[in-house]
Amino acid sequence: MLTRPISSNKVFAVITLIAAILACAPSLARVDGGNPALRVFSADTALSEVSVVCRASSRLMSSVEEGDKWRSVSAEGRADMRISDGWRAWGDAAYGRSVRAGVRWSESSDVAEVWPMAVADTVGGDKDGESYAFRAGFAWSGRGGGAGLEVLYSSLCEFRMVDPRPKSDAVSAEVRLGGAWQLKRASLGAFGLLRKYSQDVDIDFYNVRGARATIYHMTGLGTDYSRFAGAYDEAVFKGRTVGGGLQFRGFANAQVEFSHRHMEKILPDVQNALISETLGDRLSFEMSRPGVMGGWQTGLSVFGSVKRLNLKTIIYDDGAKGYRQIAVRQPYEQKGVNVGLTALMRKDGVATLRAAASYGSHSEENTDARREIDVKDVRARLSVSRFMVWRRVDLACGGGVYGRVGVGKRCVLGAPRRTESHGALLAVWHNYQLRSAGLAGVDADVRADLRLPRLARSAFLSVSGGWLWRSGGLPSGWVMSARAGVSF
């Protein structure tokens, strides 16, 4: 039985939350990596926001498979509110359209998800995209602890209207369930996650008189499954991820997360044969210590991650009496390490200073082709943000500089084998150059919120941009974005 009436603000927040979920965000395609049970302990504020976002970038991609230019327009909405004492709910949703230009050697979407098993051809081109996504969650807290549940769904369809005409439909669904326990002077948290992923890729050719592109099923570092090259223009990817994490909050903060991913590649035209699969593991940690110095909040954190990815290819017989598996090979392996430090100084409503430095290592090896790349680098970033108030306008602006310096690199590729494409090997060499090049960049952003006490909380406009320089004569890149909307 209700003991007090629900305020009109809460009713409006609930309506906004439902509308945001039904509206459906490209920006939500990646989960924010936390324990949903801990959301109930965040600041006791309610926020609802709807906005339109325009983004564009040029030559910022890290591989030729991702393209060299990208632009998008999306409508996004989000809501975060405390429903009642001990209960909190949140939701995000968006719909977007995008264009990726200059895509080469991958007709698959979400290249990072299916790497290195992409479906590729020798032509490539621009790809149009349409995406939907939403996230919804709630958290509850009571005496001594709490629990939370978060669900995320996203879909992406990419296509091209000229030959070769790929159409790829990717769908991801994830569930996170977490718990939190309050101790005497600290708190503990734990969560688990389950994610399902699928992608269907189909390539059509309408111009029968034109030159037909050769289709390849890649297996890493420019190699491909030569038996199925040329004629098999459809593939299905199916993946699942399980993982979880632990958190500690007290005199210091610590968090550990892990995940295991399994991805399969199936050819429907070959009796739904499983031709390759990847197994990936990732472990990450972060430890931080907050403090106060001269009226400023301070913090120092140490973070790191280790990841590994292995590819297996399935060898079949001649298929005269149905495809029968006769062997399994493991030709490709990828490893990565990243460790670093972050220092922070912040005064609420005034300014924030942040400095970070990290060391990274990335290696790939294909034992069948005797190819390998190994890149090690050091990265640093320094950023500052400032908050000001002018009459009815809240103004926030910031900027930063960053750089990357290589401390070691190695590349062994050799000549393409008889059944391989020379263009695929050139793509590997170009990706190696992008990854091992020195970087220097600068970025800036500004946001203005006009308070509208009678109509809404505020109307806002934010603009951000950045420029990137690469060593070795490689092209520079830039990124720009603008967001306009209303907060309630």
N, C-alpha and C positions, 0 to 999 in steps of 0.2 A: 504494500500500500504506500502511495506517495505521501510524504510528510510535508512537501513544499512544492509549489508550482514550478514548472520548467520555464525559464526566462525566454523571451522572444529571441535573444541573441543565440541561445543554444539551439532553438528550433531552426533559425536561419543557418547556423553552422552545420546542422545535420543535413538540411536540404542541399547546401553547397557541397558537402562531402559526397552525397549520393549522386548529385549532378556531375561532379568531377569523375567519379568512377564510371558512370554511364557514358560520359563524353569520350572517354578513351583518348605513352610519351616516348618518342624515340630516345629522349634523355633518360628514360627509366629502363632501357634495355639491359642495363647492368645493375644488379642489386647493390645497395649501399653497404653491405657487409657488416651487419651488427646483430645484436641480440634484441628481438622485438620486446622482450620483457622489460628491458631497461628504459624504453621510451616513456613509461608511465612516471619515471622519476625526473623527466626533463622539466624545463621551465613551465610554470603554470600559466601559459598563454594560449589563446585560440587564434588561428590564422587560416584564412581562406583566400585564395588568389587565383585569378584567371589571367592568361596572357597570350600574346602572339609573339613568336620568336622567329627571327631570320638569322641564318648562319651561313657563312661561306669561308672556304679556305683554299689555298693553292700551294701545291708542292710541300705539304706538311706530312703526307703519308710516309710510313716507314718501309713500304714495299710496293713494287709495281702491281701486285695483285689487288691492292686497295685503290688504285687509281692515283692521279696526280692533282685532281681538283674535285671539290665537293661543295654543294650548296643545298639548303633545305629551308622549308617554311613549315611551322607547326603551330597548332593551337594546344595549349596546355592548361591544366588546372590542378590545384592541390588544396588540401584542407588538413588541418591538424588541430584537434580540440580535446578538451577534457570534458567528457560527458557528465560525470558525477564524481564524487569522492572515490578515488581508487580506480577509476576507469578512464581510459584514453583511447581515442580512435584517430586514424589518419588515412588519407588516400591521395593518390596521384593518378592522373590520366592525361592522354594526349593522342592526337592524330597528326601525322606529318607526311609531307611529300619531299622527295629529295632527288638529286641527280649526282651521280659519280662519273666523272669524265676521265678518259684515258686509262680505263681498266685493261690490264694485260695479264694473260696467263692465269686467269681464274674467272669462270662463269658461275662460281658458287658465291652465295652471300655469306656474311659472317666468316670471313677467311680465317680469323683466329680460332673459331670453333672447330673447323674441319681440317685445319692444318696438320700435316702437309698433303692431305688426300683430295685436294681440290679437283674439280672437273675443269679442264682448260682447253683452249683452242688457240690456233696460230694467228687469229685476227683480233679478237677483243673489240673494245669500243666503249662508248658511253652507255650507262645504265640508269634508267629511271627507277624510283623506288617509292613504295607506299607502306607506311608503318602505323601500327596501333600498339598501345601499351597501357597497362594500368597496374597499380599497386594498392592494396588495401590491407589494413591491419588494425588490431586492437590489443590493448594490454590492460591487465588487472593487477592490483596490488592489495594485499591485506596484511594482517599481522605476521610479521616475520618473513615476508616474501611476496612473490608475484609471478605471473605468467604472461606470455604474449604469443600471438600468432600473426604471421604476415604471409600474404599470397601475392605473387607477381606473375603477370602474363604479358607476353609481347609477341608480336608477329611482324614479319617483314617480307614483302613481295618485291622482287626486282626483276626488270625485264628490259628488252631492247626491241625496237621496232624495225630494225634492218638486220639482214643476215650477217653473221649467225644470230639467231633470235633466242637467247636463253630466257627461261622463266624459272625463278627459284622462289620457293615458298618456305620460309623458316619460321618455326613456332617454338617458343620456350615457355615453360610453366614451372614455377618454383614455389615451394612451401618451406617456411621457417617456423620452428616451434622452439620457444625459449623459456627459461625459468630464472628467477633471481631470489637470493636468500640474504636477508639482512642479519649481520652479525653484530657484536657489541660495538665495535669501532670500524667495521668494514662491511663490504658486501661481496657476494660471489654470484656469478652468472654462468649459465651454460646454455647452448642452443645447438640444434641439429637442423640440417637442411637436406632436402631432396629436390632434384631438378631433372626434368625430362626435356629433351630437345629433339627436334626432327627437322629435316630439310629435304625437299624434293627439287631436283634440278633436271630440266628437260630442254634440249636445244633443238630448234627447228630451222629448216632451210626452205624458203619459199621461192627464191630465184634459181630455178633449175639450170639456167644457162650461165649463171655466175660461177666464180671459182669457189669450191666448197672447202671450208676450213677443216683441218685435221684436228680431231678431238683426242685429248690425252687424259689419262687418269694418273695424276701425279703421285709420286712416292718419296719426295724429298730431295733437295739439292739438285734439281734439274732432271731427275730420273722419273720414269713412269712405268706403269704396268703394260709392257709392250704388247702382250698377247691381246689385250682388249682395246688397243689404240685404233682410232679411225672410225669404226662403225657404231660403237655403243654410245649413244648420245643422251642417255637417261641414267640418273643415279639417285639413290635414296640414302640419306644419312640419319642414323638413329643413335642418340646418346643419352646417357644418364650420369648424374653427378650426386655423390653423397658426401657429406662433410659436417663440420660442426666447429665449435669453439668454446673457450673458457675465458672468463673475465674475473679480475679482482680489482676492487676499488677500495682504497683506504689511504694510508700514509703515502702510498705510491699506487699507480695504476699499471695493470699488466693485462695483456690479451694474447691468446694463442688461437690460431685458426688453421684448419686443415681441410683438404678436399681431395677426392679421388674421382676421376672422370674416365668413362669408357665410351668411345665413339666408334660406330660401325659404318662401313660403306658397302652398299648392296647394289647390284646391277639387275634391275627387273628383266631385261632382255636376255639374261643368261640364267634363266630359271631361278631368279632371286638369289643368285650366288653372293655370298659374303667374300669380297675380294681383298679387303684390308680393314684394319682396325687400329685404334690408338688407345693407349693406356697412359693417363697423366696423373701426377700427384703434385700437390702444392702444400707447403707448410710456411706460415708466416707468424711473426710475433711483433709486439710493440710494448715497450715499457716506458713510463713517463713519471715525472715527479713534479707536481705543481708547487708553487711558492709565491711569496709576495716580497717585493723590493721597492721601497720608496713610493708606495702608493700604486705600483704597477703589479699586475698579476704576471707571474713568470712560469715558464715550463721548459723542461728539457726531456726529450724523448729519444729512445734508441729503437730502431725498427730493422727488420730484415725479412727475407723470404728466400726459399729454395724451391725450385720446381724441376720436374723431369717429365719427358714425354717420349714414349717408345712407339714405333710403328711396326705392325706385323702384317705381312702379305701372305695370302692363302694361295697355295699352288694346287691346281686341279689337273686331272687327266685330260684326254682328248675330247671328252664329252660325248663320245659315240653312244653311250648308254646312260646318259645323265652325268652331270658334273660331279665327280667324286674327288674329295680332298685327298691329296697324296703327300703334302708337306706344308710346313709353315716356316717362313723366314722372318727375321727381324733385322732389316737392313738399316733402319734410320733411328737415331736417338738425338734428342735435344735436351740441353741442361741450362739452367740459369740460376744465378745467385745475385742477391741485392742486399746490401746493408748500409745503414746511414744514421745520421744524427739530425735532430731538429731542435732549434732553440726559439722560444716565443716570449715576447713581452707585449702586454695588452692592458690598456686602461679603458674600461667601458665608456662608450660615448665619446672617446677622444681619438685614439689611434691604436694600431697594431703593428708590431715589427716581427718579422719572421726570417730566420736564416736556416738553410738546410744544406747538407752535403752527403753524398752517398757514393759507394763503389759498386759497380755492376760487372757481371761476367755472363756472357752468352756464347754457347757453343752448339754446333750441329755436326753430325757425322753420318755419312752413308758408307757402310762397309762394303756393299756390293760394288759401288763405283769408285771406292777409295777416295772419297771427297770429304773435306772437312773445312769448317770455318770456326774461328775462335776470336772473340772481341772482348776486351776488357777496357773499362773507362771509369773516370771519376766525374761526378756531376755536382754542381753547386747552384744555389738559388738564394737571392736576397729580395725580399718584398716588404712593402710598407703600405698601410691603408690609413685613411684619415676620415673622421666623421665630423660633420659640421651642421649647424642649424641656422637657417636664414628665414626669418618670418615663419611662413607656413610650409617651408620646404626643408626636408631632411636630405642632406647631400652626403654621399659616401663616395670616395675616390681612392684609387690605389694604383700601384704599379710595381713592376719587378724586373730584375735582370737575372739571367741564368746562362749557364755554359756547360759544355761537355768537352773533356779532353781525353783522348785515347792513351792508355798506358800499356797496350799490348794488342797485337792482332796477328792473325795467321789465316791464310786462305789457300787451299789446295783443291783445284777443280779439274785440271787436265782438259783433254779434248773430249767432245761428245762421242758417245759410243754409236755404233752403226745404226741402231734403232731409235736413237734419241734425236730431239730437235735442237739445233744450234741456238734457236731463239730462247729456249727454256734455260739453257746454261748462261746465256747473256743476262737473263732476268735475275738469276742467282748472283751473278757478279755485280749487277747494279744494286741489288738489295744489300750486298756486303759493303759496297761503297757508302750507301746511306747509313748503315749501322755503325761503321767505323769512322766516319767523318767527324771532325771537330765541329762543335756548335757554339753559337753565341746568339742570344735573343733578348728581346725586350717586350714587355706587354703592359697594358694599362686598361683600367676600367673606371667607369663613373656611373653612379645611379642617383637619380633625383626622385624623391617621393613628395608629392603635393598632398598635404593633409586635407581631407574632405569630411569633416565631422558629421555633417547632416546626411550625406549620401553613402559614404563608405569610409573605410579607414584611410585609404590614400589611393591616388592614381600615380603610377610610376613609369619611368623610362630609364632603361640602362643600356649602355653601349660599351663594348669592349673590343680590343684589337691587339694584335701582336705581330712581330716580324722576326724571322729566323734567318740567320746566315750560316752557311755550311762551308767547310774548308774543301780544298782539293778541286776547286772550280765547279762544284756541284751547285745547282740552282738554289736561290734563296726562296723562302716561303713566307706566307702571311695568313692570318686568320682574322675574321671580323664577325661580330654578332650584335644584334639589337633585340631588345625585349621591351614590350609595352603592355601594360595591364592594369588591373585594379585589385587592391587588397581590401578584404572585409574584416 
